[in-house]
Amino acid sequence: MKSTPFFAALALALGFVAGCAHLDLTPESDPQRVVTGNVTLRDATLFPPEAVLTVRVIDRVVPEVTRNPMATATPASSSLERQPEAVERILGEQVIHAPGATPIPFRIEFAADDATMRRGVALDARIAFDGKVRYRSLEAGIVTLSSLMRSNDVPIEPAK
């Protein structure tokens, strides 16, 4: 029975080693990022000289719903619950006056940690003139760590 403490110590040591196996020890990369690309329109359109193009990098975060563990949910009450709205945080933007014709190149510097980039950030583009948004991106271009290094196209369409 002298080996019992040895096996107990061995099992404890293996437990510590196995517990550390899931730790991510890779260092975070530099949070300073740069995204480049082009704002495109299906037809080559020349915008008036007073047009202003705004391209933004947006982090959309949906807050987690916290529920009361003591509350009982019924099908009727849970269907009436409102989903939390996404909170948008502008990480960076570029404003281009008199953008000319598409494709319009852009370059935006912004700061985002690796966790945010794994989730993805959205690219949003709008062209305004005569006091109204005339063109905008309808589908958000998503940029992640893997797509950050290549050129990202943001298609725009006439605003309705």
N, CA and C atoms as a LAMMPS dump frame, in Angstrom:
ITEM: TIMESTEP
0
ITEM: NUMBER OF ATOMS
480
ITEM: BOX BOUNDS ff ff ff
-5.0000000000000000e+02 5.0000000000000000e+02
-5.0000000000000000e+02 5.0000000000000000e+02
-5.0000000000000000e+02 5.0000000000000000e+02
ITEM: ATOMS id mol type element x y z
1 1 1 N 0.799 -1.19 0
2 1 2 C 0 0 0
3 1 3 C 0.849 1.264 0
4 2 1 N 2.165 1.11 -0.051
5 2 2 C 3.021 2.266 -0.082
6 2 3 C 2.91 3.002 -1.414
7 3 1 N 2.435 2.34 -2.432
8 3 2 C 2.337 2.974 -3.751
9 3 3 C 1.092 3.85 -3.881
10 4 1 N 0.153 3.777 -2.968
11 4 2 C -1.075 4.569 -3.049
12 4 3 C -0.793 6.073 -3.035
13 5 1 N 0.058 6.579 -2.119
14 5 2 C 0.356 8.022 -2.171
15 5 3 C 1.066 8.41 -3.469
16 6 1 N 1.904 7.523 -3.986
17 6 2 C 2.586 7.81 -5.253
18 6 3 C 1.579 7.96 -6.388
19 7 1 N 0.625 7.015 -6.48
20 7 2 C -0.387 7.083 -7.54
21 7 3 C -1.31 8.286 -7.352
22 8 1 N -1.593 8.622 -6.114
23 8 2 C -2.425 9.805 -5.855
24 8 3 C -1.699 11.069 -6.304
25 9 1 N -0.413 11.176 -6.011
26 9 2 C 0.375 12.332 -6.426
27 9 3 C 0.497 12.38 -7.946
28 10 1 N 0.681 11.212 -8.561
29 10 2 C 0.773 11.143 -10.013
30 10 3 C -0.543 11.582 -10.662
31 11 1 N -1.662 11.113 -10.138
32 11 2 C -2.973 11.489 -10.674
33 11 3 C -3.215 12.981 -10.51
34 12 1 N -2.811 13.542 -9.378
35 12 2 C -2.961 14.974 -9.14
36 12 3 C -2.113 15.787 -10.123
37 13 1 N -0.873 15.349 -10.342
38 13 2 C 0.006 16.039 -11.296
39 13 3 C -0.547 15.961 -12.708
40 14 1 N -1.047 14.805 -13.103
41 14 2 C -1.648 14.672 -14.438
42 14 3 C -2.892 15.539 -14.572
43 15 1 N -3.632 15.676 -13.493
44 15 2 C -4.812 16.544 -13.515
45 15 3 C -4.436 17.995 -13.758
46 16 1 N -3.344 18.451 -13.127
47 16 2 C -2.885 19.816 -13.35
48 16 3 C -2.411 20.023 -14.784
49 17 1 N -1.673 19.059 -15.301
50 17 2 C -1.167 19.157 -16.667
51 17 3 C -2.323 19.139 -17.659
52 18 1 N -3.286 18.265 -17.462
53 18 2 C -4.439 18.194 -18.373
54 18 3 C -5.276 19.455 -18.281
55 19 1 N -5.364 20.05 -17.093
56 19 2 C -6.136 21.271 -16.933
57 19 3 C -5.522 22.45 -17.664
58 20 1 N -4.221 22.46 -17.817
59 20 2 C -3.542 23.555 -18.516
60 20 3 C -3.55 23.377 -20.023
61 21 1 N -3.979 22.241 -20.505
62 21 2 C -3.936 21.975 -21.938
63 21 3 C -4.885 22.873 -22.72
64 22 1 N -5.939 23.378 -22.102
65 22 2 C -6.904 24.193 -22.829
66 22 3 C -6.591 25.682 -22.773
67 23 1 N -5.565 26.088 -22.063
68 23 2 C -5.213 27.496 -21.982
69 23 3 C -4.596 27.962 -23.292
70 24 1 N -5.041 29.103 -23.772
71 24 2 C -4.496 29.679 -24.991
72 24 3 C -3.378 30.624 -24.598
73 25 1 N -2.151 30.225 -24.852
74 25 2 C -0.997 31.012 -24.452
75 25 3 C -0.418 31.846 -25.588
76 26 1 N -1.08 31.867 -26.746
77 26 2 C -0.588 32.684 -27.845
78 26 3 C -0.827 34.15 -27.528
79 27 1 N 0.161 34.989 -27.765
80 27 2 C -0.01 36.408 -27.438
81 27 3 C -1.001 37.069 -28.398
82 28 1 N -1.692 38.073 -27.887
83 28 2 C -2.6 38.853 -28.73
84 28 3 C -1.769 39.591 -29.771
85 29 1 N -2.332 39.729 -30.964
86 29 2 C -1.629 40.49 -31.99
87 29 3 C -1.886 41.979 -31.765
88 30 1 N -1.2 42.798 -32.513
89 30 2 C -1.322 44.248 -32.397
90 30 3 C -2.75 44.668 -32.716
91 31 1 N -3.431 45.416 -31.842
92 31 2 C -4.824 45.798 -32.095
93 31 3 C -4.978 46.882 -33.154
94 32 1 N -3.886 47.481 -33.603
95 32 2 C -3.983 48.502 -34.646
96 32 3 C -4.141 47.806 -35.997
97 33 1 N -5.252 48.059 -36.664
98 33 2 C -5.592 47.38 -37.921
99 33 3 C -5.768 48.395 -39.043
100 34 1 N -5.671 47.902 -40.269
101 34 2 C -5.937 48.708 -41.459
102 34 3 C -6.749 47.855 -42.419
103 35 1 N -7.863 48.401 -42.89
104 35 2 C -8.679 47.71 -43.889
105 35 3 C -8.687 48.583 -45.143
106 36 1 N -8.523 47.931 -46.288
107 36 2 C -8.543 48.639 -47.568
108 36 3 C -9.556 47.976 -48.482
109 37 1 N -9.949 48.697 -49.498
110 37 2 C -10.881 48.134 -50.461
111 37 3 C -11.42 49.193 -51.401
112 38 1 N -12.539 48.865 -52.043
113 38 2 C -13.181 49.758 -52.997
114 38 3 C -14.678 49.784 -52.76
115 39 1 N -15.252 50.968 -52.87
116 39 2 C -16.702 51.102 -52.886
117 39 3 C -17.101 50.992 -54.348
118 40 1 N -18.003 50.059 -54.658
119 40 2 C -18.359 49.793 -56.049
120 40 3 C -19.848 49.985 -56.276
121 41 1 N -20.183 50.323 -57.501
122 41 2 C -21.558 50.455 -57.954
123 41 3 C -21.653 49.694 -59.258
124 42 1 N -22.775 49.022 -59.468
125 42 2 C -22.926 48.182 -60.657
126 42 3 C -22.649 48.968 -61.937
127 43 1 N -23.236 50.142 -62.047
128 43 2 C -23.002 51.003 -63.211
129 43 3 C -22.012 52.085 -62.817
130 44 1 N -21.076 52.368 -63.709
131 44 2 C -20.12 53.443 -63.432
132 44 3 C -20.885 54.758 -63.397
133 45 1 N -20.975 55.359 -62.23
134 45 2 C -21.703 56.595 -62.038
135 45 3 C -20.735 57.666 -61.575
136 46 1 N -20.836 58.832 -62.194
137 46 2 C -20.031 59.973 -61.758
138 46 3 C -20.875 60.775 -60.784
139 47 1 N -20.395 60.909 -59.568
140 47 2 C -21.15 61.62 -58.542
141 47 3 C -20.881 63.115 -58.648
142 48 1 N -21.846 63.943 -58.256
143 48 2 C -21.639 65.396 -58.33
144 48 3 C -20.517 65.841 -57.395
145 49 1 N -19.935 67.018 -57.66
146 49 2 C -18.797 67.485 -56.848
147 49 3 C -19.136 67.68 -55.368
148 50 1 N -20.403 67.912 -55.04
149 50 2 C -20.763 68.119 -53.632
150 50 3 C -21.021 66.801 -52.886
151 51 1 N -20.861 65.668 -53.559
152 51 2 C -21.097 64.357 -52.926
153 51 3 C -20.031 64.072 -51.867
154 52 1 N -20.468 63.364 -50.818
155 52 2 C -19.57 62.974 -49.735
156 52 3 C -19.758 61.484 -49.485
157 53 1 N -18.656 60.737 -49.553
158 53 2 C -18.66 59.307 -49.273
159 53 3 C -18.131 59.09 -47.857
160 54 1 N -18.873 58.33 -47.062
161 54 2 C -18.427 57.962 -45.72
162 54 3 C -18.372 56.441 -45.649
163 55 1 N -17.198 55.92 -45.358
164 55 2 C -17.009 54.475 -45.186
165 55 3 C -16.634 54.256 -43.731
166 56 1 N -17.359 53.329 -43.069
167 56 2 C -17.138 53.088 -41.643
168 56 3 C -16.849 51.621 -41.359
169 57 1 N -16.046 51.407 -40.321
170 57 2 C -15.843 50.078 -39.756
171 57 3 C -16.668 50.057 -38.472
172 58 1 N -17.62 49.109 -38.397
173 58 2 C -18.572 49.084 -37.288
174 58 3 C -18.503 47.742 -36.573
175 59 1 N -18.464 47.811 -35.262
176 59 2 C -18.555 46.616 -34.422
177 59 3 C -19.986 46.545 -33.908
178 60 1 N -20.71 45.5 -34.309
179 60 2 C -22.091 45.315 -33.862
180 60 3 C -22.104 44.257 -32.775
181 61 1 N -22.493 44.65 -31.578
182 61 2 C -22.512 43.747 -30.441
183 61 3 C -23.947 43.608 -29.955
184 62 1 N -24.408 42.363 -29.844
185 62 2 C -25.734 42.094 -29.292
186 62 3 C -25.544 41.756 -27.823
187 63 1 N -26.109 42.575 -26.928
188 63 2 C -25.941 42.283 -25.502
189 63 3 C -26.605 40.968 -25.122
190 64 1 N -25.99 40.28 -24.168
191 64 2 C -26.556 39.02 -23.712
192 64 3 C -27.787 39.301 -22.856
193 65 1 N -28.784 38.432 -22.986
194 65 2 C -29.996 38.568 -22.193
195 65 3 C -29.77 37.874 -20.867
196 66 1 N -30 38.591 -19.788
197 66 2 C -29.911 37.963 -18.48
198 66 3 C -31.331 37.676 -18.017
199 67 1 N -31.548 36.48 -17.615
200 67 2 C -32.879 36.057 -17.184
201 67 3 C -32.877 35.798 -15.689
202 68 1 N -34.018 36.011 -15.103
203 68 2 C -34.21 35.708 -13.697
204 68 3 C -34.379 34.195 -13.577
205 69 1 N -33.488 33.499 -12.881
206 69 2 C -33.601 32.039 -12.802
207 69 3 C -34.849 31.586 -12.056
208 70 1 N -35.45 32.467 -11.273
209 70 2 C -36.642 32.114 -10.518
210 70 3 C -37.917 32.297 -11.341
211 71 1 N -37.831 33.014 -12.458
212 71 2 C -39.02 33.267 -13.272
213 71 3 C -39.351 32.024 -14.087
214 72 1 N -40.617 31.792 -14.24
215 72 2 C -41.061 30.675 -15.076
216 72 3 C -41.584 31.251 -16.383
217 73 1 N -41.124 30.689 -17.468
218 73 2 C -41.525 31.191 -18.781
219 73 3 C -42.663 30.347 -19.327
220 74 1 N -43.644 31.012 -19.832
221 74 2 C -44.73 30.335 -20.527
222 74 3 C -44.562 30.621 -22
223 75 1 N -45.093 29.797 -22.88
224 75 2 C -44.944 30.061 -24.31
225 75 3 C -45.473 31.439 -24.704
226 76 1 N -46.545 31.892 -24.082
227 76 2 C -47.107 33.196 -24.433
228 76 3 C -46.188 34.324 -23.994
229 77 1 N -45.591 34.222 -22.795
230 77 2 C -44.747 35.308 -22.3
231 77 3 C -43.406 35.341 -23.024
232 78 1 N -42.857 34.174 -23.375
233 78 2 C -41.556 34.172 -24.038
234 78 3 C -41.658 34.675 -25.474
235 79 1 N -42.811 34.51 -26.114
236 79 2 C -42.941 35.001 -27.488
237 79 3 C -43.066 36.518 -27.521
238 80 1 N -43.476 37.136 -26.403
239 80 2 C -43.629 38.586 -26.358
240 80 3 C -42.361 39.297 -25.91
241 81 1 N -41.365 38.543 -25.447
242 81 2 C -40.129 39.158 -25.004
243 81 3 C -39.411 39.784 -26.182
244 82 1 N -38.889 40.971 -25.952
245 82 2 C -38.154 41.665 -27.011
246 82 3 C -36.716 41.199 -27.021
247 83 1 N -36.23 40.984 -28.207
248 83 2 C -34.823 40.624 -28.348
249 83 3 C -33.983 41.885 -28.143
250 84 1 N -32.824 41.766 -27.522
251 84 2 C -31.988 42.952 -27.335
252 84 3 C -31.49 43.468 -28.686
253 85 1 N -31.451 44.779 -28.802
254 85 2 C -30.994 45.388 -30.047
255 85 3 C -29.473 45.452 -30.062
256 86 1 N -28.926 45.34 -31.249
257 86 2 C -27.473 45.4 -31.397
258 86 3 C -26.987 46.82 -31.115
259 87 1 N -25.872 46.893 -30.445
260 87 2 C -25.243 48.174 -30.17
261 87 3 C -24.12 48.338 -31.182
262 88 1 N -24.144 49.442 -31.909
263 88 2 C -23.113 49.688 -32.912
264 88 3 C -22.062 50.639 -32.353
265 89 1 N -20.813 50.263 -32.586
266 89 2 C -19.693 51.079 -32.155
267 89 3 C -18.821 51.335 -33.373
268 90 1 N -18.646 52.593 -33.73
269 90 2 C -17.825 52.941 -34.889
270 90 3 C -16.36 52.884 -34.473
271 91 1 N -15.617 51.992 -35.129
272 91 2 C -14.203 51.801 -34.802
273 91 3 C -13.3 52.707 -35.63
274 92 1 N -13.762 53.085 -36.809
275 92 2 C -12.972 53.943 -37.683
276 92 3 C -13.792 54.347 -38.885
277 93 1 N -13.424 55.455 -39.512
278 93 2 C -14.137 55.886 -40.714
279 93 3 C -13.233 56.741 -41.587
280 94 1 N -13.61 56.804 -42.844
281 94 2 C -12.938 57.681 -43.797
282 94 3 C -14.016 58.451 -44.535
283 95 1 N -13.839 59.761 -44.638
284 95 2 C -14.773 60.629 -45.353
285 95 3 C -14.048 61.143 -46.59
286 96 1 N -14.681 60.945 -47.753
287 96 2 C -14.093 61.367 -49.022
288 96 3 C -15.035 62.367 -49.661
289 97 1 N -14.569 63.59 -49.853
290 97 2 C -15.353 64.628 -50.519
291 97 3 C -15.114 64.544 -52.02
292 98 1 N -16.175 64.74 -52.809
293 98 2 C -16.12 64.663 -54.276
294 98 3 C -15.447 63.368 -54.713
295 99 1 N -16.071 62.215 -54.425
296 99 2 C -15.418 60.93 -54.687
297 99 3 C -15.225 60.59 -56.16
298 100 1 N -15.916 61.283 -57.08
299 100 2 C -15.757 60.978 -58.498
300 100 3 C -16.603 59.792 -58.893
301 101 1 N -16.013 58.842 -59.615
302 101 2 C -16.749 57.67 -60.103
303 101 3 C -16.262 56.41 -59.401
304 102 1 N -17.123 55.407 -59.388
305 102 2 C -16.744 54.128 -58.781
306 102 3 C -15.882 53.345 -59.757
307 103 1 N -15.017 52.493 -59.28
308 103 2 C -14.743 52.136 -57.889
309 103 3 C -13.954 53.234 -57.17
310 104 1 N -14.289 53.424 -55.902
311 104 2 C -13.65 54.449 -55.079
312 104 3 C -12.827 53.745 -54.002
313 105 1 N -11.507 53.89 -54.043
314 105 2 C -10.665 53.211 -53.049
315 105 3 C -10.775 53.863 -51.667
316 106 1 N -10.669 53.038 -50.626
317 106 2 C -10.658 53.556 -49.264
318 106 3 C -9.602 52.829 -48.447
319 107 1 N -9.201 53.476 -47.36
320 107 2 C -8.236 52.913 -46.409
321 107 3 C -8.614 53.436 -45.038
322 108 1 N -8.925 52.531 -44.113
323 108 2 C -9.366 52.937 -42.78
324 108 3 C -8.478 52.283 -41.737
325 109 1 N -7.94 53.101 -40.848
326 109 2 C -7.176 52.604 -39.712
327 109 3 C -8.107 52.55 -38.508
328 110 1 N -8.036 51.465 -37.747
329 110 2 C -8.888 51.324 -36.571
330 110 3 C -8.223 50.391 -35.573
331 111 1 N -8.761 50.365 -34.361
332 111 2 C -8.243 49.487 -33.315
333 111 3 C -9.306 48.458 -32.952
334 112 1 N -8.925 47.182 -32.958
335 112 2 C -9.828 46.097 -32.563
336 112 3 C -8.987 44.921 -32.102
337 113 1 N -9.382 44.326 -30.982
338 113 2 C -8.638 43.188 -30.473
339 113 3 C -8.954 41.93 -31.281
340 114 1 N -8.217 40.865 -31.015
341 114 2 C -8.39 39.623 -31.775
342 114 3 C -9.78 39.02 -31.599
343 115 1 N -10.348 39.117 -30.398
344 115 2 C -11.682 38.551 -30.164
345 115 3 C -12.726 39.261 -31.033
346 116 1 N -12.631 40.572 -31.145
347 116 2 C -13.558 41.336 -31.996
348 116 3 C -13.368 40.95 -33.457
349 117 1 N -12.131 40.781 -33.881
350 117 2 C -11.872 40.444 -35.287
351 117 3 C -12.292 39.018 -35.608
352 118 1 N -12.205 38.103 -34.644
353 118 2 C -12.699 36.748 -34.89
354 118 3 C -14.211 36.764 -35.09
355 119 1 N -14.907 37.604 -34.339
356 119 2 C -16.352 37.75 -34.481
357 119 3 C -16.679 38.47 -35.796
358 120 1 N -15.846 39.417 -36.183
359 120 2 C -16.013 40.151 -37.431
360 120 3 C -16.558 41.547 -37.2
361 121 1 N -16.092 42.477 -38.007
362 121 2 C -16.595 43.851 -38.006
363 121 3 C -17.215 44.116 -39.368
364 122 1 N -18.146 45.065 -39.42
365 122 2 C -18.875 45.346 -40.653
366 122 3 C -18.33 46.6 -41.334
367 123 1 N -18.393 46.592 -42.657
368 123 2 C -18.069 47.78 -43.447
369 123 3 C -19.373 48.378 -43.949
370 124 1 N -19.528 49.683 -43.776
371 124 2 C -20.732 50.38 -44.202
372 124 3 C -20.309 51.596 -45.016
373 125 1 N -20.952 51.798 -46.177
374 125 2 C -20.623 52.939 -47.031
375 125 3 C -21.898 53.691 -47.394
376 126 1 N -21.797 55.03 -47.415
377 126 2 C -22.928 55.891 -47.782
378 126 3 C -22.422 57.068 -48.593
379 127 1 N -23.169 57.406 -49.634
380 127 2 C -22.865 58.597 -50.419
381 127 3 C -24.055 59.534 -50.287
382 128 1 N -23.762 60.761 -49.843
383 128 2 C -24.814 61.757 -49.634
384 128 3 C -24.522 62.995 -50.465
385 129 1 N -25.586 63.582 -50.985
386 129 2 C -25.529 64.906 -51.602
387 129 3 C -26.938 65.47 -51.632
388 130 1 N -27.047 66.781 -51.778
389 130 2 C -28.324 67.496 -51.704
390 130 3 C -29.024 67.229 -50.375
391 131 1 N -28.261 67.022 -49.305
392 131 2 C -28.83 66.839 -47.972
393 131 3 C -29.444 65.479 -47.699
394 132 1 N -29.26 64.502 -48.586
395 132 2 C -29.842 63.169 -48.394
396 132 3 C -28.818 62.085 -48.708
397 133 1 N -29.001 60.927 -48.066
398 133 2 C -28.203 59.764 -48.423
399 133 3 C -28.785 59.218 -49.718
400 134 1 N -27.999 59.215 -50.781
401 134 2 C -28.478 58.78 -52.1
402 134 3 C -28.096 57.344 -52.423
403 135 1 N -26.95 56.896 -51.921
404 135 2 C -26.47 55.533 -52.148
405 135 3 C -25.973 54.993 -50.816
406 136 1 N -26.172 53.692 -50.609
407 136 2 C -25.674 53.072 -49.385
408 136 3 C -25.452 51.588 -49.609
409 137 1 N -24.635 51.013 -48.746
410 137 2 C -24.408 49.566 -48.798
411 137 3 C -25.583 48.892 -48.106
412 138 1 N -26.202 47.944 -48.783
413 138 2 C -27.331 47.232 -48.194
414 138 3 C -26.881 45.968 -47.491
415 139 1 N -25.845 45.355 -47.983
416 139 2 C -25.274 44.172 -47.343
417 139 3 C -23.961 44.578 -46.698
418 140 1 N -23.872 44.34 -45.426
419 140 2 C -22.651 44.699 -44.714
420 140 3 C -21.527 43.754 -45.11
421 141 1 N -20.41 44.321 -45.514
422 141 2 C -19.228 43.513 -45.764
423 141 3 C -18.592 43.186 -44.427
424 142 1 N -18.367 41.923 -44.154
425 142 2 C -17.798 41.515 -42.873
426 142 3 C -16.296 41.293 -43.044
427 143 1 N -15.536 41.885 -42.155
428 143 2 C -14.082 41.755 -42.165
429 143 3 C -13.666 40.982 -40.919
430 144 1 N -12.887 39.935 -41.121
431 144 2 C -12.364 39.131 -40.016
432 144 3 C -10.84 39.13 -40.082
433 145 1 N -10.222 38.432 -39.16
434 145 2 C -8.76 38.346 -39.185
435 145 3 C -8.254 37.793 -40.51
436 146 1 N -8.972 36.811 -41.074
437 146 2 C -8.504 36.189 -42.312
438 146 3 C -8.728 37.069 -43.537
439 147 1 N -9.732 37.934 -43.532
440 147 2 C -10.001 38.763 -44.713
441 147 3 C -9.428 40.169 -44.592
442 148 1 N -8.768 40.465 -43.493
443 148 2 C -8.234 41.806 -43.262
444 148 3 C -7.118 42.157 -44.24
445 149 1 N -6.336 41.19 -44.634
446 149 2 C -5.169 41.453 -45.471
447 149 3 C -5.496 41.638 -46.946
448 150 1 N -6.683 41.273 -47.378
449 150 2 C -7.009 41.438 -48.8
450 150 3 C -7.941 42.638 -48.988
451 151 1 N -8.077 43.059 -50.221
452 151 2 C -8.938 44.19 -50.551
453 151 3 C -10.402 43.782 -50.377
454 152 1 N -11.171 44.623 -49.717
455 152 2 C -12.571 44.345 -49.428
456 152 3 C -13.456 45.271 -50.251
457 153 1 N -14.298 44.698 -51.109
458 153 2 C -15.224 45.5 -51.908
459 153 3 C -16.516 45.708 -51.143
460 154 1 N -17.026 46.934 -51.188
461 154 2 C -18.289 47.279 -50.55
462 154 3 C -19.234 47.758 -51.648
463 155 1 N -20.175 46.91 -52.088
464 155 2 C -21.112 47.348 -53.123
465 155 3 C -22.18 48.281 -52.537
466 156 1 N -22.504 49.332 -53.282
467 156 2 C -23.55 50.25 -52.863
468 156 3 C -24.676 50.238 -53.887
469 157 1 N -25.861 50.626 -53.44
470 157 2 C -27.031 50.691 -54.293
471 157 3 C -27.776 51.975 -53.998
472 158 1 N -28.643 52.427 -54.907
473 158 2 C -29.43 53.624 -54.606
474 158 3 C -30.263 53.421 -53.348
475 159 1 N -30.276 54.431 -52.464
476 159 2 C -31.065 54.347 -51.24
477 159 3 C -32.54 54.523 -51.584
478 160 1 N -33.368 53.832 -50.837
479 160 2 C -34.813 53.934 -51.099
480 160 3 C -35.495 54.75 -50.053
